[in-house]
Amino acid sequence: MRAVLKKRPRRPLLGAPKTKLGKRFRDPFGNVILLKRLLTSIIGAATYRRFNIVNKTEVEGMEYLMNLPRTNVLFVSNHETYFADVMALYHIFARAKWRLKKKSSPIYLLMPRAKSYYIAAEETMKDSGWLPKVFSYAGAVTVKRSWRHKGQDVERNSDIKAPSKIKKALGYGWVITFPQGTTTKGAPVRKGAASMIKAMRPIIVPVRLTGFREAFDKKGLRYREKGVKLSVKFSEPVQFDAETSVEEIQQFLEKHILE
């Protein structure tokens, strides 16, 4: 069974730097918050036109973001491009921080939300040049995929460091995950996401993206077609209780991501 989100007390930061100076200026991964916010602003300014002028983005369910707690929130989404998906969500998160439910000028980029993260394949972020490294500093939680490496199907043990990284990110802010683990259309939802949700019990916000695959190339950096209607739909936040099984969570993810 699943429980509808209710107001809850703010949770203490998990994994945050111990010193007062570190807690104020760095995130749990040691990244300088000011630099992270600056990079997010620059990336946001560079991509605002593609999401609001060249293509038009419609957001549904923006009201669900307004009352979310600052930590322990996991956005589960289908995956259409490497970077455009995340960039669009970062724009929306910044709007939510500024309490802007409707479209506006990019004033929110003056002080975007810096405590946002997304789970990404380590090889994508570290083996593809300098630009992905910049995106990585802006909030990537890198994990090693157990089923794929450098474009080839593989079988290897799960990344044992991944759960602790994700727990740190959840304890500090909002996290985006793509349970399909690939941008391939129709790819199955990996069961590892359901197991993680069962273990960590974050607040879940389902996200449905459409149009990104048509508008941008696989990486999401180049245009494939202009004038495309982009859609981002947020569904009602939920939090699963301790009795909910991995199978029930898996069914929930498949319903919101694949259908």
Secondary structure, 3 states (H helix, E strand, C coil): CEEECCCCCCCCCCCCCCCHHHHHHECCCCCEHHHHHHHHHHHHHHHHHHHHHHCEEEEECCHHHHCCCCCCEEEEECCCCCCHHHHHHHHHHHHHHCCCCCCCCHHHHHCCCCCEEEEEEHHHHHCCCHHHHHHHHCCEEEECCCCEECCEECCCCCCCCHHHHHHHHHHHCEEEECCCCCCCCCCCCCHHHHHHHHHHCCEEEEEEEECHHHHECCCCCCECCCCCEEEEEECCCEEECCCCCHHHHHHHHHHHHHC
